[in-house]
Amino acid sequence: MVYVLLCVFAVMGLVHRPQLLWRANRPFQRPFVKDYDATEPTTAGYTMTRIVGVVFLAVVAFMIFTQAT
């Protein structure tokens, strides 16, 4: 069961696309901001999200390796 969960995490990390996540969350921003187009992250914000995704994948890979040994 642990392997299945770790594989799901790995797939989530591999298909992680910051722009798509932001666009998918746009409707949820409507009640909280006046102009949700103005709240789109900058290039640096997207880059930080990608770096967090790479770190997430590294942690998942480490956990899979630890479980395998």
N, C-alpha and C positions, 0 to 999 in steps of 0.2 A: 504494500500500500504506500509506503514511503517513496518508493521508486516512481510510482504513478504520479504522486503529488509533485515530486521534483521534476519529472518530465513535463508536467503541465506548467510549472513555473518557467522552465527553460523555453517552452514554446511561447509563453507570454512575453518573455524577454526578447525573443527573436523577432516577433512581429510588432514590437513596440515602435510606433511612429508618433512623435510628439504633435505634428500638425493634425493628424487624424484624430488624436485624442482631444485636442482643443476644439476642433470642429464638432466632434460628437457631443461635447459638453456645453456647447453654445446655448441650446434651449434651457439648460438648467441655470444659466447665468441671468436669464431675462428678469426674474423678480428682484435681483440684487444689484444690477448695474443699469445705468441709463443707456449707455452706448456700448454694447458688448463687442462691437468691432474694434473699439478703441482699447480694449483690454487684451488684445492678442499679444502674446509674448514677443520679445525682440529676438533677433538671431542669437544673441548670447543666452537668452532664456531657453531657447530650443536646444542649444549646444549643451547647456547644463543638464537638461533632461536626458539627452543622449548619453552623457557621461554617467549619469546615475543608472541608466539602463545597462551600460557596459559593466559597471560595478555589480549590479544585480546579477547579470549573467555570470560574472566571475565567482560570486558567492554561491550561486546555484551549482556551477561546475565543481567547486570545491566540496559542496555538500554531497553531490553525487559521487565524487571520488572517495570521500570519507566513508560513505555508506558501502561502496563497493569493496573496500579493503577491510 
